Amino acid sequence: MIAAVAPADPAYEALLERRHAALGPAYKQFYQQPFVPVKGEGVWITDHHGRRYLDAYNNVPHVGHCHPEVVNAIARQAATFNSNTRYASHVVVDYAERLLATMPAPFDTAMFVCTGTEANELAWRIAMANTGADGAIVTQSAFHGNSTIIGALDTSTIPADQLEPWIATVPAPLFAGSREDAPQPPTADAYAAQYRAAVEQLAERGRRPAAYFVCPLFASDGLYPTPAGYLAPAIDEIHSAGALVIADEVQTALGRTGTHFWGFQHAGIQPDIVTMGKPMGNGIPLAVVATRRELVDGFLKHGRYFNTFGGNQVAAAAGRAVLDVLAQENLQQNALETGAYLRSGLSALMKRHAAIGDVRGTGFFAGIEIVEGDQPAPGRARAIIEDMLSRGVLVGITGSHRNLIKVRPPMVFSRENADMVVDVLDHSLAATGG
């Protein structure tokens, strides 16, 4: 295998030394070669040498880097007023009303925080207060945040035998995308039986489940969109055990699936709580917990809640502008149509490159599985994303075996952008195949 060779960059090395000294060792780099982004515009990022890269990875700038309408909304509000969310505010209330209007019944209440981790933490507190239980169920390679409680659910990193006793896991539904010879996953009832087994495991430890946390596309597990109705029996098992379903929409919200505005709608499930984060403010820290009022009332019987900066006026203005842009530029439809075009081009590469085991996804969320024979090839996947960076395209890696190339671009991605991703991936597969 031929790995990308990082060119010498003394200025970059000096910055890394300063970064390590000031920020410590916890902050890792996405890439192994020098990359310092300094400017963003739409789907493009410019680095410290003035080179432009196509961003096919970042979902934080949901409607594109530095979208003028979002930037102007932030600037106007920052120049007007920004303070504590505990003050009554027209812009905050207006954003909450507009966000809830995009959601089906019975979601009628929005609670603001700053990050996806905070959103999941608050959702967990709501679930415990309403169920009287303290157990959690997650998929086997999930990530939902990095606080003490939510970080304990990081099954993508923590080995199964080191999980806390209040956590039980279930497998993701392993549906193939473009691969024609893939083994069939279990029936919906057989899949649901694994959820029942997780509930029983908790019971054996003297626990009851308070919540099931789920990414509607099972992104960290390997990106597995499911057929309509498939998850319903599994969700019934969760509810029968008295637990709440928490849909983590940090990666799947705001039209990214193309078919629906929310990932849980695409998955065909009815959660009790929806959490959201990264893309909501297009880069401004804005995260939300949406649920029904009775659950909020049940939570507040056990304690109070406030968040000084969550959903502040500037964040709310950013969130409102994101909703405006999504509607004005018809970006959900763009995700549906251009996303299908992108996956078609990626799937066509399977005929020329045996290293592609499958292409999965929906809308502007695609995963390219990299294999060697019938085995995951995480080293090859890493070499490919490094080579793609050297050719001017940003992508990432995910999946339980770290061999799924993640393509998750801003929603303003075009067919020309999709063509560039396919062409560069084609060249990178060839370059790393030795």
Summary of the structure (lengths in Angstrom):
residues: 434
radius of gyration: 21.6
end to end distance: 4.6
largest distance: 62.8
contacts: 1511
relative contact order: 0.17
helix: 39%
strand: 17%
